[in-house]
């Protein structure tokens, strides 16, 4: 039995506390939908946090707090009524089915990417990445955070293998070259901050043409 690759405790705690950036939270929610044990652990953390809140003395609200909240609800409801999500991938975990999807774009031999229209945080956004069996990405590092959850298929780096539901955390210090090792294509959801940074002189040569 292959070991499961789970998020770090620090990221799980941040998700439970609501301090992850919106794109990172979307990828984490997809992972938790596929890993009930981790989801239960996060819910326990949130319950503990709720107990602390119950014991905290309340702070007074401004006189117009209710009016502001109702105005925000009306605005969000109006947006929802006029822009229903367009999502044609029922195989995605439930948290991802809430968001509209952009068209598939070719980004390299055997590789396609699709934007997930989830909330952004600066340059950090959510994408779907699909790579055909036997293909590998160029060796790269990252301009910022890269959180990846495998939805179907499997890939391997130089040191680890990631299967369905597995979660990988990468940052500018990580240099890797994921390769699809499953017979089927590998589909992942990724929170990506900035662009990947290709390694070597060939990578620098083709960098302008690789845009995720």
C-alpha positions in Angstrom: 0.0 0.0 0.0 1.4 3.4 -1.1 1.8 6.0 1.6 -0.6 9.0 1.4 0.8 12.4 0.8 -1.0 14.9 2.9 -0.8 18.6 3.6 1.5 19.8 6.3 -0.1 20.4 9.7 0.6 24.1 9.4 -1.5 24.4 6.2 -4.3 22.3 7.7 -4.3 24.5 10.7 -4.3 27.6 8.5 -7.3 26.2 6.6 -9.2 25.5 9.7 -8.5 29.0 11.0 -9.5 30.6 7.7 -6.2 32.2 7.0 -5.2 30.4 3.8 -5.4 32.6 0.7 -8.6 31.9 -1.4 -6.8 29.9 -4.2 -5.0 27.8 -1.6 -8.2 27.2 0.2 -9.9 25.9 -3.0 -7.2 23.3 -3.5 -7.3 22.3 0.1 -11.1 21.9 0.0 -10.7 19.6 -3.0 -8.2 17.5 -1.1 -10.4 17.3 2.0 -13.3 16.2 -0.2 -11.2 13.2 -1.3 -9.7 12.5 2.2 -12.5 12.1 4.7 -10.0 11.5 7.6 -8.3 14.8 7.0 -11.6 16.5 6.6 -12.8 15.2 10.0 -9.5 16.4 11.6 -10.0 19.9 10.3 -13.7 19.9 11.4 -12.5 19.0 14.9 -10.1 21.9 14.8 -12.8 24.2 13.7 -15.1 23.0 16.6 -12.3 23.8 19.1 -11.9 27.2 17.6 -15.7 27.7 17.9 -15.6 26.9 21.6 -12.9 29.6 22.1 -15.1 32.1 20.3 -18.0 31.2 22.5 -15.9 32.1 25.5 -14.6 35.4 24.1 -16.4 38.6 25.1 -18.4 40.0 22.2 -17.3 43.3 20.6 -19.9 46.0 19.8 -21.0 46.4 16.2 -21.2 49.7 14.4 -24.7 51.2 14.0 -24.8 50.4 10.3 -23.4 46.9 10.5 -26.7 45.2 9.6 -27.4 47.5 6.7 -23.9 46.9 5.3 -24.2 43.1 5.6 -27.6 43.1 3.9 -26.3 45.3 1.0 -23.4 42.8 0.6 -25.8 39.9 0.5 -28.0 41.6 -2.1 -24.9 42.4 -4.3 -23.6 38.8 -4.1 -27.0 37.4 -4.9 -27.4 39.6 -7.9 -24.0 38.5 -9.2 -24.9 34.8 -8.7 -28.2 35.2 -10.6 -26.6 36.8 -13.6 -23.5 34.6 -13.9 -24.4 31.0 -13.2 -21.3 28.7 -13.1 -20.4 26.9 -16.3 -18.8 23.7 -15.2 -18.8 20.7 -17.6 -16.7 18.3 -15.4 -19.0 16.4 -13.0 -16.0 14.1 -12.2 -14.4 16.9 -10.2 -14.6 17.0 -6.4 -17.7 18.9 -5.2 -15.8 22.0 -4.1 -14.5 22.5 -7.6 -17.8 22.0 -9.3 -19.0 25.3 -7.8 -16.8 27.3 -10.1 -17.0 28.1 -13.8 -14.1 26.8 -16.0 -12.3 28.4 -18.8 -11.4 26.6 -22.1 -8.6 24.1 -22.3 -5.3 25.6 -23.5 -2.3 23.8 -24.9 0.9 24.5 -22.9 3.3 21.8 -24.2 3.4 18.4 -25.7 0.7 16.3 -24.0 -0.1 19.1 -21.5 -3.2 21.3 -21.3 -4.4 23.8 -18.7 -7.8 25.2 -17.8 -8.5 28.2 -15.6 -10.8 27.7 -12.6 -12.8 30.9 -12.0 -12.3 30.9 -8.3 -11.2 33.9 -6.2 -7.7 35.1 -6.8 -5.1 36.5 -4.4 -2.8 38.8 -6.4 -1.0 36.6 -8.9 -2.1 33.4 -7.1 -5.0 31.6 -9.0 -6.5 28.1 -9.4 -5.9 26.0 -12.5 -6.6 22.5 -13.7 -3.6 20.8 -15.3 -3.9 17.6 -17.4 -0.9 15.7 -18.6 -0.9 12.6 -20.8 0.5 9.3 -19.6 4.3 9.1 -19.9 4.7 12.8 -20.3 6.7 15.1 -18.0 6.9 18.8 -17.3 10.1 20.7 -17.9 12.3 20.8 -14.8 11.2 23.9 -12.9 11.0 25.8 -9.6 8.4 28.4 -8.7 8.0 32.1 -8.4 5.8 31.5 -5.3 3.6 28.8 -3.7 2.4 25.8 -5.8 -0.1 23.6 -4.1 -1.2 20.5 -6.1 -3.9 17.9 -5.5 -4.2 14.9 -7.7 -7.8 14.3 -9.0 -7.1 11.3 -11.2 -4.0 9.4 -12.4 -0.7 9.7 -10.8 2.7 11.5 -11.2 6.1 11.1 -9.7 8.9 13.5 -8.9 12.6 12.6 -8.4 11.8 11.5 -4.8 8.0 10.8 -4.4 4.9 9.5 -6.1 1.6 11.3 -5.9 -1.7 9.4 -6.4 -5.4 10.3 -6.3 -6.1 12.6 -3.4 -2.4 13.2 -2.7 -1.3 16.8 -1.9 2.1 18.4 -2.8 3.4 21.6 -1.5 6.2 23.4 -3.4 7.9 26.8 -3.1 10.8 28.6 -4.8 13.3 26.2 -3.0 11.7 23.1 -4.7 13.2 22.1 -8.1 11.4 19.1 -9.6 10.2 17.5 -12.9 6.9 15.7 -12.4 6.3 12.8 -14.7 2.9 11.0 -15.2 3.3 7.4 -14.2 -0.3 6.2 -14.5 -1.7 4.6 -17.6 -4.4 7.3 -17.8 -3.8 11.0 -18.0 -3.1 12.8 -14.7 -5.5 15.6 -13.8 -4.6 17.9 -11.0 -5.9 21.1 -9.4 -3.2 23.6 -8.6 -3.0 26.9 -6.7 -0.2 28.7 -8.5 1.4 32.0 -7.5 3.1 33.6 -10.5 4.7 31.5 -13.2 6.8 28.4 -12.9 10.5 29.1 -13.5 12.1 26.7 -16.0 15.6 25.3 -15.2 18.7 25.4 -17.5 19.5 27.2 -20.7 16.8 25.3 -22.7 14.2 26.3 -20.0 15.2 29.9 -20.2 14.9 29.7 -24.0 11.4 28.4 -24.0 10.2 30.2 -20.8 8.3 32.9 -22.8 6.2 30.2 -24.5 5.2 28.4 -21.3 2.4 30.4 -19.6 0.3 28.7 -17.0 
